[in-house]
Amino acid sequence: MAIATQENFKNYPSNEVLVKIRQIAETGGREVQTVLDEALKEYIERKTKGRPSQQVMNAFAESLAEFDSLYPELAK
């Protein structure tokens, strides 16, 4: 079994992105590294699977359940 190693990441996001990541981390009571890991995993999943994230699909399903009767009217 291979042992995972962590290496230093030499590339950093722009200041604008880093500020937003810090805000998200602070608001959620999480570490910046955790938010970065989650964001990168979601990005990789979208790019490699070519489909929306599970969070998007869950929101879509909730929308359908709540507004299903309205969608035919909007399509007219």
N, C-alpha and C positions, 0 to 999 in steps of 0.2 A: 504494500500500500504506500502510495506516495505521500509525503508529508508536505502540506501546504506551507509556503513561505510568503512572508509579506515583504515587499520591497518598497523603498521610498518612491513616491510619485513625484517626478520632477516637473511635470506640467501643471499649471494652475489655471483655473477659470478666470475670465475677465473680472475686474473689480465689481462690475454691475451684477454679474452672476453670483459672485462670492457673497456680496451683500444680501442678495435674496436668499441664498442658501442658509446663511447665518440667521436670517429672520425666520425662515421656516423651522430651522432647528430650535431656535429659542422659543418660538411660539408653541412648538410641540414638545418642549422639554427633552429634546434629544441632542445627541452629539452631532457636530457638523459631519464627521466621518460617516456616521450612520445614514444621514440624509444623502450624502454623496454616493455611498454604496447603493442605496435604494434607487436613486436617480439613474445611475449608470446601469444597474441591472434592468430597469424598465426600458431604457434606451436600447440596450443590447437585445432584449426580448422583442421589441418592436421591429428592429432592423433584421433580426435573424428569422423571425417567424412570419413577418409580413402581415400581421393582424393586430388589431387594437389590444391594449392591455386589458387584463381582467377587470380592473377598476372601471374602465370605460364600458365594457360589456355589462357589468353589473348595473351601472347607472342607466344604460339603455334599457335593460330589462325592467328596472323600476319604473322608468318613464312609460314603457309600453303598458305595464300593469295599471298605472295610474291614469293614463290619458288615451288608452286604446280606442275608446269611443269617439274621441275628438279627431283623431288622425284622418278618417275618411272625409270629414267635413273640411279639414284644412286642404285636402288634396283636390277639392272641387275648384 
